[in-house]
């Protein structure tokens, strides 16, 4: 596995949004989540970039080169706003980093608990499912999304369950 560099300079080949090349320094990394700080050529701090690290599998063709090993990839411009974020404030960048790490923990906990989860027989919301299985809301939502894709759960409708707030999505277990 070829991992991301902890410090590098970009823009040296002519591409840069700032005058001169930018220096990138890894500030934090946990698993597949990283936070880098960017600096202008004169050393002044610019901002932070927080993202989920993508892996290019061995044998992937990138322009005219074929990767010889699995390779971690720094996000491209099209990934910002989806799996990568440029954030000017340090505290907000750390909060986003922690949020991405928690999403991974939630997804992993759902994978581990998948076999033991109880799907209600009657109609239910994500909150109902979370309470019945002692999951947090994000983990429950991720499991429901996965269960819908595999056909275990069916989306029925949206309805107001409370006088205020947005509509609740109602699901039901698919019967064989």
ABEGO torsion letter per residue (X at the ends): XBBBBABBBBGAAGBBABBEBBBBBBABBBEABBBBBBBBAAGBBABBBBBBBBBBBBGBBBEABBBABBBBBBBBAAABGAABBBBABAAAAAAAAAAAAAAAAAAAAAAAAAAABBBBABBBBAAAAAAAAGBBAAAAAAAAAAAAAAGABBBABBBBABABEBBBBBBBBBBX
